[in-house]
Amino acid sequence: MQYPAIKLWSDANCYSPYVMSVYVALREKGLPFTLQPVDLAQQQQLSDDYAAISLTRRVPTLALNNILLSESSAITEYLEECFPAPDYERLYPRDREKRARARELQAWLRSDFMPLRQQRPTEVLFADKKYSPLTEEGRQSAAKLIEGAQRLLSAGQQNLFGEWSIADTDLAIMLNRLALHGDALPENLAEYAWFQWQRASVQLWLRESVKKG
């Protein structure tokens, strides 16, 4: 099968959860691609060269079909349209209402929980770093996440919508900020996050972050 040339721009350490989401999506689709590092520590994302590539001057950016696209959820939705089921793995549920819920969850995870993201950064996920106990603001952010996840997941439920979707990876990333740090997390949510972390596409990303870190 002839595939188009695909390039994914990533942070140099492969610590970005948003790049991870797109990386997992590409792996699930079985699409070959090249990974191009952007050194955020050296502010390469602010350079004129990168500005010519990325509208947002952030990672990820994807090059596909003569289009340059930024923002991870926009990219995964575009991949779903370009490489649809049944020829390729689904990234979003087949049911329309469940697809809407998956997109709702993606948008929420990307726009909320700033105290949790700041106090449990992705070095927890990819570099086994430990940080101070959560502040009151951090605990409130974690409690909000836990309450929302509990509404979506019952005991023993391994996927959000009866089948894997990219929203499962995104939710597992956020829950594992707590689970992998040793913070309190209900058992069913910890088990769900662990299960999602074992997915082959996720494990490939973890190897990238170890290799680059």
Secondary structure, DSSP 8 states (H G I E B T S, - for coil): ------EEEEETTS--HHHHHHHHHHHHHT---EEEEE-TTTTGGGSHHHHTT-SSS-S-EEEETTEEEESHHHHHHHHHHHS-TTTS--SS-SSHHHHHHHHHHHHHHHHS-HHHHHHS-THHHHH--------HHHHHHHHHHHHHHHHH--TT--STTSS--HHHHHHHHHHHHHHTTT----HHHHHHHHHHHTSHHHHHHHHHHHHH-
